[in-house]
């Protein structure tokens, strides 16, 4: 079991040193982060308040 985990860690470390993989992971993380913010009710209310304030100013 430990051998398998260590092998997976070393393999992922090899991927993580590639700049292309890091850019792809960053893009995926940004996309998922944006989706999570929309799903969480507290943050969705904050976004709706800001949008309403911006609409009132215009």
Secondary structure, DSSP 8 states (H G I E B T S, - for coil): -HHHHHHHHHHHHHHHT-HHHHHHHHHHHHHHHHHHHHHSHHHHHHHHHHHHHHHHH-
